[in-house]
């Protein structure tokens, strides 16, 4: 697959996805573009990738263009690259269409909204990755427009799979995905920190409590995925009658644990819709 990828934006998430792209295509096929040029050069150096001089150059040359910028600046970036993208619409090289594919990961930015700025029905994907993609353990939801060919979608799925599990969803579910898996790692980190604090309160050293807490969450998540059992069933396997675990579960329920977590996901979901 000889395709060139441009990543407009060189933050953690964009760099994480380009790490996977470099593994799939080779680093010589990867380029960064960023208003912060030193930052782009730094990200490129880590992967052995290249750097485009501007976002416009990225739009002129790349086959796949990842929009790895904050939702608040996406409108400006789209307006900047729109002329170059429109110019490429319908161009042919060696009898093949050279129209690039855009990949947006901006929360709240619908396909319709992106196209309202570009003014063209370009092939477009919306994705919602999460931060565990930094260690290839992410969850990546992907929505594909009809203009994206089956071969292009397969290429991108292969690239994204290097960052974790890829799942295709309808666009209407992406805000829910944002609230759950996009924001969810932060909720899990809070839980790990709270578990560790509890261990310290019970007498463990800070470093040992944190290690035990993180491994407990990691192993428990693996149990859900690998056994296919419902979390409630796995919970019941741990909770002996009148034992230590059921006492702790009761304390969580008295504190409204499950309702609070549900409210956190709902708040993130609603904020994603507000960004639209």
HELIX and SHEET records of a PDB file:
HELIX    1   1 UNK A   12  UNK A   25  1                                  14    
HELIX    2   2 UNK A   27  UNK A   29  5                                   3    
HELIX    3   3 UNK A   37  UNK A   47  1                                  11    
HELIX    4   4 UNK A   55  UNK A   61  1                                   7    
HELIX    5   5 UNK A   71  UNK A   88  1                                  18    
HELIX    6   6 UNK A  111  UNK A  118  1                                   8    
HELIX    7   7 UNK A  131  UNK A  135  5                                   5    
HELIX    8   8 UNK A  150  UNK A  161  1                                  12    
HELIX    9   9 UNK A  171  UNK A  173  5                                   3    
HELIX   10  10 UNK A  174  UNK A  177  1                                   4    
HELIX   11  11 UNK A  178  UNK A  182  3                                   5    
HELIX   12  12 UNK A  183  UNK A  201  1                                  19    
HELIX   13  13 UNK A  206  UNK A  227  1                                  22    
HELIX   14  14 UNK A  231  UNK A  238  1                                   8    
HELIX   15  15 UNK A  244  UNK A  254  1                                  11    
HELIX   16  16 UNK A  257  UNK A  275  1                                  19    
SHEET    1   A 8 UNK A  50  UNK A  51  0                                        
SHEET    2   A 8 UNK A  30  UNK A  33  1                                        
SHEET    3   A 8 UNK A   5  UNK A   8  1                                        
SHEET    4   A 8 UNK A  64  UNK A  67  1                                        
SHEET    5   A 8 UNK A 101  UNK A 104  1                                        
SHEET    6   A 8 UNK A 124  UNK A 128  1                                        
SHEET    7   A 8 UNK A 138  UNK A 144 -1                                        
SHEET    8   A 8 UNK A 164  UNK A 168  1                                        
SHEET    1   B 2 UNK A  92  UNK A  93  0                                        
SHEET    2   B 2 UNK A  96  UNK A  97 -1                                        
END                                                                             
